[in-house]
Amino acid sequence: MEFNPCKCEAITFTRKIRPVKAKYNLQGTTLETVTSAKYLGVHISSKLTWNEHTDTTRKKASQTLNFARRNFSSCPTHICEQCYKTLVRPQLEYASSVWDNSVKRNINKVESVQRNAARFTCRGYRRTSSVSAMLQKLQWDSLQQRRARSRVLMLYRIRNGLVAIPAAAYLEPVPVCTRRFETRYVQIQCNTGTYSQTFFPSAIRLWNTLPVDICQLSPDSFKTQLNSFRLI
């Protein structure tokens, strides 16, 4: 298989203020050096922050929500809700188990789209209208909560060999032979906040808070129980 140099870019992942600069060549062509690259729909930054991806995701989802407003504003509430869940929310949650992080401004950016969707669904555009009350009425969990469940669900799949990721390479069982700890994993030690928010360290933290009985359920039952369990 041959790569097209014109469609390739070079990116260096580092936390250094003055990183070492180098040029990379492919088939005699010098690759363009970038600070952010899009891979499988996810914008990856050289600093391993998710600011650009969050901004792009919010913008795209907001455009779709505005489209729904223009075309479905006169529809019943359940139709508007279905529009949000079908057209908008999947954009907000695409690959969320990868890019989920605890940066407050990024969390608020994504949540703002759902809050606008609640206004659209309930037709509550007055300044005095309570969006929190709308969300409660619609029984919509926060997107942060849903992303946490997505990470735990992915860890369940890895643990049970349902995806092509070797569990033994990342998951170390707690060396305590009691029923309470038989489904627990050793927490990965992180020296930086960036690493602590990556998939395995954060997913293991969340997984270890689950009751033992839930961890041993079948895939469908696990997902059902997980949806009723608050992780954060």
Buried (B, 14 or more C-beta within 10 A) or exposed (E): EEEEBEEBEBBBEEEEEEEEEEEBEBEEEEBEBEEBBEEEEBBBBBBBBBBBBBEBBBEBBBEBBEEBBEEBEEBEEEEBBBBBEEBBBEBBBBBBBBBBBEBEEBBEBBBBBBBBBBBBBBEBEEEEEEBEEBBEBBEBEBBBBBBBBBBBBBBBBBBEEEEEBEBEEBBEEBEEEEEEBEBBBEBBEBEEEEBBBBBBBBBBBBBBEBEEEBBEBEEEEBBEBBEEBEBE
